[in-house]
Amino acid sequence: MTDVLSRRTLVVAVLILPACAAWGTLAHAAAVSFKVPMTGAQEVPAVQTDGYAIADLTYDPDTRVVTWTITFKDLSSPVTLVEFHGPADPGKNAPGLVSLTKEGAPVESPITGQATLTPEQSRQFAAGDWYINIHTQIHPDGEIRGLVLTPQPERTRSAQPKRTRSGRSRSRRH
């Protein structure tokens, strides 16, 4: 009897352990990559400039690591500082939180780097409470900026219209 139970236990363990390991892998969120356009019109107050930038960001919610490549062009003067600012509502200013450049080093395009966020910073980042600000000599408070809107898969799915059995879409009422 004991041998039968031991064999059954072994068979169950062999079948269940790989399934549990696979479930643990599926439970983790995947890293997301997205772009943040940056202009003077997004500054508060708005800045008249020909400068613009695109920030290519990748964010891994499991490790809280954000990586960036920021390409800028046509700014009015040399870049002095590039930072993540937050938390802030759109149209509001906030303090700098994470520097994206080395202090005192010349800043050239593209800017690359990575940082590990604290749990609170990670929550704010994922909630869209941060923006990127590029400061220049002529515009020390910021010449261009862009709101960081981290893609949220569950928001994207819930915004999709439901389909009826015939395949036609049916709008959701809120």
N, C-alpha and C positions, 0 to 999 in steps of 0.2 A: 504494500500500500504506500509506504514511504517513497519507494522508487517511482511509482506512478505519479505521485504529487510532485516530486522533484523534477521529473521529466516535463510535466505540465507547466510548472513554474518556469523552467528553462525555456520552453517553447514560447510561453507568453512574454517573457522578458525579451527574447530575441525578436519577437514581432513588435512589441510596444516601444522599446528603446529607440529604434530608428525613427518611428513616427513622432515620438516626443522631441527628438533632436530636430527633425524637420519642422515641427510646429514652432520651436524656439527661434529658428531661423526666419520663418514667415512672420513672426510677431514683431520683428524689428522693422522700423521704417527705413525706406531707401533714401539715399542722398538725393537732393533735388538741385538741379542747375537752372538758373534763370538770369535774365538781363535786367539791369536798372538803367534807364536813360536819365541823363543828368543835364539840366539846362539852368540858365540864369533866371528864367521865369518861375522856377520852383523855389528860389531863394525867398526869404522873408526878411525885409521887403524884397521884391523882385529886383534883379540886376540886369541892366541892358548890356549884353555881351554877345559876341559872335562865338564864344566858347561853348563847347559841348563835350560830353563824355558818355561812354557806355561802360558799365561795370558788369562783368561776367562773374557771377557768384555761384558757388556750390556750397550747399549747407547739408551737413549730416546730423540729424537730430539725435541719433544714438550716441555719437561721440561729442556733439556740440561744437564741431569744427566747421568753421566757415573759411573758404578760400576765395581769393579774388584776383582778377586781372582787370585793371581799369585803364582804358585807353582814352586819352583826352586830346583835344585839338583846339587851336585858335583862341587860347585864353589870353587875357589882356596883359599879363605879366607872369614872371616865374611863380610856380607853385611853392607855397611855404608849408602847407600842412594838408593832409587828407585824413578824415576821420569818419567813423560811424558816430552819429549823434542819436540821443534818445533818452528816455521815451518821450515821444511828442505826437500830438495829433497833427493831421495835415494842416498846413498853414501856420504852425507854431514852431518856435525855436526850442532847442534843448541843448544841454551840455555835451561836449565830446566825451565818448566812452572808450573807444578803441581806436588807437592811431593805426593807420594803414601804411605809414611811411616811417622811415628812421628819422628821428629828430636830428636836425642839423645837416643831414645829407641832402645833396641836390636831388630834386625829384624830376624824373623823366618818364615819358610815356613809352611803354605801358608800366603800370605799377602792379607788382605781384606780391602775394603773401598769403599768410593764413594765421588764424588765431583760434584758440579754444575759449569758448564763452562760458561764463558761470551759469548755473542753472537759471537764475533770475534773468540774466542777459539773454539766454536761449529762449525763454518764454516770451520776452519782449520782441526779440528778433522775429520769431515765428508768428507773432501776432501782428506784425506790420507796424510796430511802434518806433522803428529806427529809420534814419535816412543817412545817406553818404554826403559829405560836404567837402568840396575842394576849395581851399583858401589860397589866395594869391597875394602878392605884394600890394597891388592896387586895391584889392578887395579882401582885407584881412578877416572880415567876418564871414566870408564865403562868396565865391563868384558863381559857382554852379552847385546844384545839389539834386539828389534823386531819392524818392521814397522807396524803401526796401519792402516790397510786397512778396513775401515768401509764398510760393504756390502751396495750396492746401488741397490734397486730392479729395478729401471728403467734402469740401465746399464745392469743388468742381462737379462731383457726382450729384450732389443734392440740387444743383442748379439746372441739371438736365431735365427736360420735360419727360413725364412718364409716358410710356407707350401703351396704347390699348391693344386688345387682341388682334385687331385688324392691322396693327402696325402704325396707325396714325398717332401723332403726339397729342398729349392732353396737358394743358398748362396746370400747374399747381396753384392753388389759392393760398395766400398767407394771411 
